[in-house]
Amino acid sequence: MRSLRVLAALGLLASWVLVAPAPAQGTDPESSAYTLVSPPSRFEWGCFGPCACPILVRSPLSGTFVLHLLHTDPLYTTYEVRDVHWSYPESAQPGSITGSGTYRRGGEVAQEEQLTLDLSFNGGPTQHFDSGLVAPGATFPAIATRISLHGEYCHDSVLTVSAKPVNTAGTKDGVGRRLSLTVSPNPFTASVGVEFGLPVGGPVRLSVYDVAGRRACALVQDEWLPRGAFTRSWDGRLESGAPAPAGCYVVQLDAETGTLRRALTKLR
């Protein structure tokens, strides 16, 4: 009987999260075009870490790629990296880098990110570059990390990747034209951070609901906020001050340009 109640709750939670405003015709709300910011984006080849030899090549890196949402689980949001087309100076002709891979962001205890790309240099064999799970170098949707072939150990090739969505390149706040919402860590025990981006200023409501649709806590209550990136946190307590029961919750952002929801799990 208990398992049936859990399945029913999860089904209700799924219906909450999947309900969203219909996208405008001809757009793909799950994909975003990105451009590298150069500097600091660059390609390096030589010696790193404990080896006492020089970096032989250091070149600025430019180009674009597409980030496409694949899925969200209790720990990470995973994206497919498509259509990598980068270039760097190489003698009289620019060197080219093409490929694809994945990017994930989230974490159990603290916010982490990982970028993995299978890249071909000038049409050569594909090589696997990986950042490993590291602390984010920028507030999403911006991405700032380093990927390498061998973990930056001795003789290695390293790419510094600093990228923003195309529609935010050159802006100071790094906020795109679409509403954004992320929660981390997920699942959580003591507290959870909620990051959200507003493409335009206006009244904002940010709340946590249980799977029955009852509001557990209001994080932002009908407050006017300007365009920008913001962070709030939930300490896992109800509005009464009592600890919220362990289970599934939904974080809902209501803003001038729409509504976003993210599933959230409290462990205890």
KERO-482805 format. One record per residue (C-alpha): x, y, z; residue in one letter. Coordinates in pm, whole numbers, plus 50000, padded with zeros to 5 digits. Layout:
BEGIN
XYZA;...
//
This chain:
BEGIN
500005000050000M;502845023950086R;504515017349750S;501255025549572L;501055058749756R;504655066849658V;503955058849293L;500855080449299A;502825109249449A;505545105849187L;502935105548911G;501415137549047L;504865153049074L;505605144248712A;502395160748598S;503345192148794W;506805194448641V;505825186348285L;503075212348262V;504645243148097A;503635270947860P;503655260147495A;506755272547307P;506415297647029A;505995281146689Q;509285275146511G;511455276146827T;513185248547023D;513005257747394P;515345229047484E;518305241647275S;520515272347307S;523275284247075A;526505293247258Y;529545313547163T;533025312447315L;534305343547490V;537915349347386S;539765357147601P;539715337347829P;538875307947598S;542115293047463R;543915261747344F;547135250847520E;549505222647437W;552605213547637G;553465203847994C;551275208348300F;551225198348664G;554415182648805P;556425183148482C;559095209848454A;558805217748086C;557145246747904P;553725250547746I;554625249647377L;551415263647229V;548985288947372R;546375302347127S;543055320747164P;539995299547095L;536795311146923S;533655295146787G;530185282246869T;528235251646986F;524675242047078V;523495230647422L;520425207847412H;518585196447727L;518535158347754L;517075150448096H;516915160048463T;517295134748745D;517425140049123P;521135148649110L;522015163848771Y;520595182048473T;522275167848162T;522695185147826Y;523945173047490E;526675194647337V;526145196146962R;527805211946660D;531125222046814V;532865244446559H;535925261446710W;539075276246563S;542525287446678Y;545485303646500P;547865278146347E;550665290746123S;549155307845818A;545845288745838Q;543405286846131P;543185253046304G;539705238046332S;538095218146612I;534835199146564T;532905174646777G;530185168847035S;529665156547389G;527735162447710T;527495188147990Y;525915181448328R;525305203548628R;524015196248980G;525355175749269G;524455157849590E;526265179949841V;527485210249646A;527015224349296Q;529235206749039E;529615206248662E;531255183248409Q;531975189648042L;533055160247825T;533755164547453L;534945141447176D;536905164846950L;538725162546617S;541555186546537F;541805195446167N;539835164446066G;542105140646259G;541175112246497P;538625119646770T;540105126347115Q;538235125747446H;538445157247659F;536995158448012D;536815184648287S;535945159648558G;533375169348821L;534435203948938V;532925234449104A;531195256648845P;533315285248717G;530295306648627A;526625311148706T;524505291148461F;523605296148177P;527195308348141A;529835280448137I;533475284248243A;535675253548279T;538825235848151R;538855202747967I;541895181347895S;542995147547764L;544915136048072H;543715157248364G;546405183748301E;549135159248400Y;552495164448231C;552265163447849H;548705173347770D;546295193547556S;544005217147746V;541045238347634L;539785266947846T;536075269947767V;534305302347859S;530935304447688A;527615322647702K;524365318447510P;524535337847186V;521755361247295N;523755371047606T;527225375147452A;528515409547531G;526015416147812T;527165423648163K;524705402448357D;524905370048154G;521115366248155V;519435352147845G;516155360347679R;514415331147850R;513525324548211L;515915300548390S;515665280648713L;518055255548877T;518125238849220V;521145223249391S;521995200949567P;519185177749470N;518325157049666P;519185177049980F;519065173650356T;519705206850534A;519255233850269S;519015238449894V;520105267249671G;517755280849405V;519265300649114E;517005318948870F;517485343348584G;514995369848473L;515205382048112P;513075412348203V;512185429648527G;508785425048689G;506845409348975P;508235375749088V;506895347349297R;509175318349397L;507585290849606S;508065254949718V;505045231549697Y;504445195949810D;503115170049564V;499535177449669A;499955213449553G;500105228649901R;502615256749944R;505385246550182A;507345278950176C;507475312049988A;511015322549892L;509985353749696V;506475367049748Q;505195390849479D;508435410749480E;509455433249189W;512925423149069L;514985437648782P;516445417748494R;519345396748624G;520505364948799A;519385358249156F;519955332249429T;517675321849712R;517835292649953S;515335270350130W;516255257050472D;513835227850442G;511295242850680R;507615249950636L;506205285050668E;505225275751025S;508915270251106G;508555232651147A;510835209750944P;509235198650619A;508735160750591P;511115141150373A;509745135750024G;509165151549684C;508585188749631Y;508295213149341V;510055246849318V;507935270349106Q;509025303648960L;506315327348835D;507615357948650A;506655382948383E;507735359948099T;506275326948222G;506435298948476T;509145272848541L;509075242848776R;511825220048906R;511405187549099A;513165185849436L;513725157649685T;514225162450063K;515955132450218L;515125138350583R;
//
